[in-house]
Amino acid sequence: MADDALNEAPPPPVMSGEESLEELRAILWRTHGISVDAHDPVLMVNTIHRVALKDFERMLDGQARRFSDAGGAVADKLATDISGTIEELKTKALNDALRERLMTINETAQLTTETVKKFRKTFRQLVWLTLANYLAVTVTLGILALLIF
């Protein structure tokens, strides 16, 4: 089986499409052992294929440019949309944070007001209790003075 591979003709070379007709005729001679006349239809088919491939290559290049331009436009729009969305989220987050802080400040102010009211009420109660205590001390001292004297 290895000997069969050695006896087979090598595969034809990969052609870049830039070979001249003379080079193509030489490749056909080396590969197949056949000489081809300069006016042979095989060479005409090769020429037709070269023209078709060049045309197809130009078409593919145009498509690639259009796809690239369209992709760039989409990417630019997407980047703009994302930037706008990020800015909106930043603004919303800042507004939410500010709103939350203001609510905390308002709650603190309400608690402070309630605490001050309770302190005032407690202070009034202490004043009344202190006055009652002084009155009790005065009455007790008066009764003690009456008892002693």
Helices and strands as residue ranges (DSSP letters): H 2-7, H 21-32, H 41-148
